[in-house]
Amino acid sequence: RLSPSTRAPFFAMGRRSKSREISKARLGPDFSEDEATRYRKYFRKLGGKGSESIELSKVKTFLQRSELSEEILNEILKIATESDAENVDFEAFCVACRLVAHAQE
């Protein structure tokens, strides 16, 4: 199961950059360093490195382990990627994982 973690601000993860500010805005102030580390581990296992993106199909297969319906997963991916993208960057991956975790509650 994917789950939201402890309460530490995302911007505390190191240098502040525009992408981190966007992430903080999209993921909320309670997005923790532990949660980001966990999601980065999953992202790398799926083939994502650094600022690279991974194929949407790989992300979808990974998220299907949540046992949420296909309809809900498609909506989550649409929200996370903010489009019908074929690739998912790390920020969108985090958003998707978080939405799945909340949908499972």
C-alpha positions, -999 to 999 in steps of 0.1 A, spaced: 0 0 0 11 35 -7 5 59 21 11 95 31 39 99 56 50 122 84 46 160 84 78 177 72 77 204 45 89 194 10 110 226 7 132 213 35 146 187 12 175 209 1 180 237 -23 150 256 -32 142 257 -68 112 266 -89 103 230 -94 104 224 -56 81 254 -51 57 239 -77 59 206 -59 52 222 -25 22 240 -40 8 208 -57 16 183 -29 9 204 1 29 215 31 27 181 47 46 164 20 75 149 39 111 142 30 105 105 39 76 104 15 97 119 -13 125 95 -6 101 65 -8 85 78 -40 119 85 -56 129 49 -49 97 36 -67 103 61 -95 139 49 -100 128 13 -100 104 21 -128 133 36 -148 132 73 -138 165 90 -131 170 126 -121 147 149 -141 139 122 -166 103 110 -170 90 75 -173 63 60 -195 28 64 -184 21 27 -190 48 18 -164 33 41 -138 -2 28 -145 10 -8 -140 27 1 -108 -4 19 -95 -26 -10 -104 -11 -28 -74 -33 -5 -53 -63 -24 -65 -82 7 -73 -106 6 -102 -93 14 -137 -116 44 -138 -102 59 -106 -66 52 -117 -72 69 -150 -87 100 -133 -58 101 -108 -33 100 -137 -51 127 -156 -50 149 -125 -14 141 -117 0 147 -152 -24 177 -158 -29 163 -193 -31 132 -214 7 129 -213 25 97 -224 53 103 -199 53 111 -162 79 132 -144 88 128 -107 65 155 -95 35 140 -113 45 106 -100 44 119 -65 10 135 -70 -3 102 -84 11 81 -55 -4 105 -30 -38 105 -47 -38 67 -48 -29 66 -10 -58 90 -2 -82 70 -24 -74 39 -5 -83 54 28 
